[in-house]
């Protein structure tokens, strides 16, 4: 093979490789031909193009995690230092529009700008202690909803907004901790009082049961019943061996053992 042929094959190979690119998993590709973006969105795989007139822009459509440290206002006018994560992804079919209207710097241009505005608007409606305790999940959801209204029509899907850390002013932190300790002590005292009330109720029920039992017994021990039981006892004793002497006034008998009387 002549040197000229070798050179031709080498150049052809370079052109072949230069005219093909691979869109990776989690990305989509959009061709820009002579400065104009095409509407076609290319899915993962090889994409051919003319390297002299066309380039292929690749954009991730996977979930992105943006961490932001931001000073947020509270309802009482305090400044709260917060570390926040924003989870979002791009709608694949909206990539040409995003590139056309915003460009590849969309994260700083749109995502973070909208987030800062939405976060400040939401936290300004809440007390600082609420960001640290019970209302954190509510605040996260409201920021997400506010961002979604502005970003979703443009092709961005906000998956979650997470308040990872909240740094309250030192004095407020101590006050919140003291209040939580007082609430825990109050709950513990309420538990003790509830237990004592239950024990008192148990003793009351037990006493009422004993009283009712004694009442039933006392009502059954009338004079006729006592006489009848006495006669039954003497009847059984009279059947035992040995002589017995029974003395009675006609109402209550008295049994005397004859053997004992001789001693």
LINSULJO-V164541 format. One record per pair of residues at least 24 apart in sequence whose ideal C-beta (glycine too) atoms are under 10 Angstrom apart, sorted by the first residue. I is the first residue (numbers start at 0). J is the second residue. If there is no record, write none. Layout:
BEGIN
{{I & J} {I & J}}
END
This chain:
BEGIN
{{13 & 50} {14 & 49} {14 & 50} {14 & 51} {15 & 47} {16 & 50} {17 & 48} {17 & 49} {17 & 50} {17 & 51} {18 & 46} {18 & 47} {18 & 48} {18 & 49} {18 & 50} {18 & 51} {18 & 53} {19 & 45} {19 & 46} {19 & 47} {19 & 48} {19 & 50} {19 & 55} {20 & 45} {20 & 46} {20 & 47} {20 & 48} {20 & 50} {20 & 54} {20 & 55} {20 & 57} {21 & 45} {21 & 46} {21 & 55} {21 & 57} {22 & 46} {22 & 55} {22 & 57} {22 & 58} {23 & 57} {23 & 59} {24 & 61} {25 & 57} {25 & 59} {25 & 60} {25 & 61} {25 & 62} {25 & 88} {26 & 56} {26 & 57} {26 & 58} {26 & 59} {26 & 60} {26 & 61} {26 & 91} {26 & 94} {27 & 56} {27 & 57} {27 & 58} {27 & 59} {27 & 60} {27 & 89} {27 & 90} {27 & 91} {27 & 92} {27 & 94} {27 & 95} {28 & 55} {28 & 56} {28 & 57} {28 & 58} {28 & 94} {29 & 54} {29 & 55} {29 & 56} {29 & 57} {29 & 58} {29 & 94} {29 & 95} {29 & 97} {29 & 98} {29 & 99} {30 & 54} {30 & 55} {30 & 56} {30 & 95} {31 & 55} {31 & 56} {31 & 95} {31 & 98} {31 & 99} {35 & 99} {36 & 94} {36 & 95} {36 & 96} {36 & 98} {36 & 99} {37 & 95} {38 & 92} {38 & 95} {38 & 96} {38 & 99} {39 & 95} {40 & 91} {40 & 92} {40 & 93} {40 & 94} {40 & 95} {41 & 91} {41 & 94} {42 & 91} {56 & 94} {56 & 95} {56 & 98} {56 & 102} {56 & 103} {57 & 94} {57 & 103} {58 & 89} {58 & 91} {58 & 93} {58 & 94} {58 & 95} {58 & 97} {58 & 98} {58 & 103} {58 & 105} {59 & 88} {59 & 89} {59 & 94} {60 & 88} {60 & 89} {60 & 90} {60 & 91} {60 & 92} {60 & 93} {60 & 94} {60 & 154} {60 & 156} {61 & 88} {61 & 89} {62 & 86} {62 & 87} {62 & 88} {62 & 89} {62 & 156} {62 & 158} {62 & 159} {63 & 87} {63 & 88} {63 & 89} {63 & 106} {63 & 110} {63 & 155} {63 & 158} {64 & 158} {64 & 159} {64 & 161} {65 & 106} {65 & 107} {65 & 110} {65 & 111} {65 & 114} {66 & 161} {66 & 163} {67 & 110} {67 & 111} {67 & 114} {67 & 115} {67 & 118} {67 & 160} {67 & 163} {68 & 163} {68 & 164} {68 & 166} {69 & 111} {69 & 114} {69 & 115} {69 & 118} {69 & 119} {69 & 122} {70 & 119} {70 & 166} {71 & 115} {71 & 118} {71 & 119} {71 & 121} {71 & 122} {71 & 123} {71 & 125} {71 & 127} {71 & 130} {71 & 138} {71 & 142} {71 & 162} {71 & 165} {72 & 118} {72 & 119} {72 & 120} {72 & 122} {72 & 123} {72 & 124} {72 & 125} {72 & 127} {73 & 122} {73 & 123} {73 & 124} {73 & 125} {73 & 126} {73 & 127} {73 & 128} {73 & 129} {73 & 130} {73 & 167} {73 & 168} {73 & 171} {74 & 122} {74 & 123} {74 & 124} {74 & 125} {74 & 126} {74 & 127} {74 & 129} {74 & 130} {75 & 125} {75 & 126} {75 & 127} {75 & 128} {75 & 171} {76 & 123} {76 & 127} {77 & 126} {77 & 127} {77 & 128} {77 & 130} {77 & 167} {77 & 168} {77 & 171} {78 & 127} {78 & 166} {78 & 168} {79 & 122} {79 & 125} {79 & 127} {79 & 130} {79 & 131} {79 & 162} {79 & 165} {79 & 166} {79 & 167} {79 & 168} {79 & 171} {80 & 164} {80 & 165} {80 & 166} {80 & 167} {80 & 168} {81 & 118} {81 & 122} {81 & 130} {81 & 138} {81 & 162} {81 & 163} {81 & 164} {81 & 165} {81 & 166} {82 & 161} {82 & 162} {82 & 163} {82 & 164} {82 & 165} {82 & 166} {83 & 114} {83 & 118} {83 & 139} {83 & 142} {83 & 160} {83 & 161} {83 & 162} {83 & 163} {83 & 164} {83 & 165} {84 & 139} {84 & 159} {84 & 160} {84 & 161} {84 & 162} {84 & 163} {85 & 110} {85 & 111} {85 & 113} {85 & 114} {85 & 118} {85 & 142} {85 & 143} {85 & 146} {85 & 157} {85 & 158} {85 & 159} {85 & 160} {85 & 161} {86 & 143} {86 & 156} {86 & 157} {86 & 158} {86 & 159} {86 & 160} {86 & 161} {87 & 114} {87 & 143} {87 & 146} {87 & 147} {87 & 150} {87 & 155} {87 & 156} {87 & 157} {87 & 158} {87 & 159} {87 & 160} {88 & 154} {88 & 155} {88 & 156} {88 & 157} {88 & 158} {89 & 150} {89 & 153} {89 & 154} {89 & 155} {89 & 156} {90 & 151} {90 & 153} {90 & 154} {90 & 155} {90 & 156} {91 & 154} {92 & 154} {93 & 151} {93 & 152} {93 & 153} {93 & 154} {93 & 155} {93 & 156} {94 & 154} {95 & 154} {96 & 153} {96 & 154} {97 & 153} {97 & 154} {97 & 155} {100 & 153} {100 & 154} {101 & 153} {101 & 154} {101 & 155} {105 & 150} {105 & 153} {105 & 154} {105 & 155} {106 & 155} {109 & 149} {109 & 150} {109 & 153} {109 & 154} {109 & 155} {110 & 146} {110 & 150} {110 & 155} {110 & 157} {112 & 149} {113 & 145} {113 & 146} {113 & 147} {113 & 148} {113 & 149} {113 & 150} {113 & 153} {113 & 155} {113 & 157} {114 & 142} {114 & 143} {114 & 145} {114 & 146} {114 & 149} {114 & 150} {114 & 157} {114 & 160} {116 & 145} {116 & 146} {116 & 149} {117 & 141} {117 & 142} {117 & 143} {117 & 144} {117 & 145} {117 & 146} {117 & 147} {117 & 148} {117 & 149} {117 & 150} {117 & 157} {117 & 160} {118 & 142} {118 & 145} {118 & 146} {118 & 160} {118 & 162} {120 & 145} {121 & 145} {121 & 146} {121 & 160} {122 & 162} {122 & 165} {126 & 171} {127 & 165} {127 & 167} {127 & 168} {127 & 171} {127 & 172} {127 & 175} {128 & 165} {128 & 167} {128 & 171} {128 & 172} {128 & 174} {128 & 175} {128 & 178} {128 & 179} {130 & 162} {130 & 165} {130 & 167} {131 & 162} {131 & 164} {131 & 165} {131 & 166} {131 & 167} {131 & 171} {131 & 172} {131 & 175} {132 & 165} {132 & 175} {132 & 178} {132 & 179} {135 & 161} {135 & 162} {135 & 165} {136 & 161} {136 & 162} {138 & 162} {138 & 165} {222 & 250} {225 & 251} {226 & 250} {226 & 251} {226 & 252} {229 & 253} {229 & 254}}
END
